[in-house]
Amino acid sequence: MWKSTGAALLVLATAGATTLATATPASAEAAHAPAEALESSGEVVVRDTTGGGDDEPAGSIICRFDTRGDRVHISSTANEASGHGWWVNGDCDTTQAVVMVQLQQYTGGSWNDVGRVGQETVRSGGGSANRATGRAACNSSATTTWRSVVDADLVGIVDDPFTRTTEPRQIPCRN
């Protein structure tokens, strides 16, 4: 169960792990909570854990958003593996998130980070103007299994790293 840590906000990520967020400036250290495996849906719920008086009990929902990503594919513009990440705002009081995408390929019996991490500060919704793109060169056409790990951090809310891992896919590309 949760113990009071003095954190002002709790981010409950329903797609992988439970994390904490604080309403302190980005330079302040975030509070920590034990990881808790949950069923993957992509939705993140931000909760107030301090209580704000009679009308705001501790645990009330502050906002919801989804972290999303497409399956890794071969880019239409270059001989590269490519994966996109974005976020969709449910009801959070922010207009932007910093989205990062790390591509991974499965080789040697494990997942390995490859290529250039894509990072963009974007508005909600996705589409070519509102997403980050991770890329990795195809050094051969050997069929390889790929996935991406997407992290969306809301601007103005400090949280520890919740990530969304996309469904693995085989493509004729090896880095």
N, C-alpha and C positions, 0 to 999 in steps of 0.2 A: 504494500500500500504506500501511498504518498505521505511523506512527512513534510512539515513546513520548512521550506528552505529560504523563505523571504523573497522568493521569486514573484514577480508581478504577473507574469504570463506563463502558461503551460501550453506547449504545442503538442497535441496528440496526433501523431502521424499514423493513419490507419493503413499505411502501405509499407510497413517494415519495422519501425521502431518508435518507441515513445521518447520524446525529447522535451527539454525545457527551453523556454525563451524568457527573456527579461525585458522590462521596459526601460532599462538603463541604456546609456549611450553605447555605440558599437565598440568603443574601446574598453568597456567594462567586461569583466569575466562573466560568462553565462553560468547559471546554476546547472547542476548535474542531476540526472535521474537515472534509475536503472533501465536498461533496454528491455523491451517487452515485445515479443514477436506477435504480430497481428496479421489478419488476413489482408491481402493486397487489394486496395481499391484506388489508391492514389490521392485520396482526400486527406487534407491536413486540417485539424481543428485547433484553433488557438483559444485557450481557456484562461480566465482570471482565477488565480489560486489564492489570492489574498482576501477577497471579499471587499466590496466597496461601500459597505453600509447596509441598511435594511433593504434597499431596492436592488443590490447586486451581491447575491450570495457567492461565496467561494465556489469555484468550479463552473461558473456561468460561461457560456460560449461567447468568445469575442468575435471570431470570424472563421470562415472556411475557405480553402483554396485547393486546387488540384495541381500536382506536378505531372507533366505528360511528356512523352517522347515517342517518336516513330521507330520502326525497326530499321536497323542499319541496312543500307543499300549502296549500290555503286552510283556515284555522282553522275548526273547527266552532263556535267561540264568538264570533268577531269577523270582520269583513271585512278579514282580514290574511293575508299569506303567513306560513307557519310552518314551521320545521324543527327537528328534535330531534337531540341528540347524546348519546352515552353511551359507556361503556367496559365491556369484559368482561375480568375477571381470569383469566389462565391459571394462573399459579403465583407471582405476585409477593407479597412479604411486606408488603403494605399493604392497607388496606380501603377507601381513598378516593382519588379523583382529582378535580382541578379540571377541569371540562369547559366549553369555550367553543364557541359556535356563532355564526358570522357568515353572514348571508344575502347572496347576490349575485344580481343580475339582469343579463342580457346586453342592453345597449342601446348604441347608437352604435358597434358593432363591438368592444366589449370588456366584460369582467366588471367590475361596479361593486358595491362594498360598500354595502348599504342597510339601513335599519332599526336596531333595537336588538340589540346583541350579547347573547346569552344566556350567563350564566355561573353555574354551580352547583358546589358541592363535593358529590359524590355517591358512593354505594356502587356496586359493580360490578353489571351486569346489565340496566340500562335499566328500562323501565316508567315510569309517570307519576311515581313518587316518586324515581326515580334517573336523571334526565336533565336537560339544559339545553335551553332553548327560545329560538331566535332568532325575532324577528317583525319584519314590515315592513307598514305600512299599504298597502292597495290604493287608490290614488288614482284609478284608472280600471280598466275591465274589459278593456283591451287585452291580447291574448294575448302573453305574454312568457316567455322562457326563464329559469329560476331554478336555482340550486344552493346548497348550503351548504358551508362550510369548518368542520370540527370539529377541535378541539385537545383532547386529553386529557393532562394532566400528573399523573403519580402523586404523591401526597402523600409527601414524604420523599425523593424522587429528583429531582435537578436535571437537566433536559435542555433542549437548545435546541428550538425549536418544530417538532415533527413535526405535520403536519395531514393530515386525510383529507378529500377533496373528494367530495361525493355526486354521483350521476349527474344530469346536467341534465334538467329537465322543463319543459314548457310548461304554464302555467296562465293562466286569465283574470284576471290581476292585474298592474298596473304601479304601481310606487311613484312 
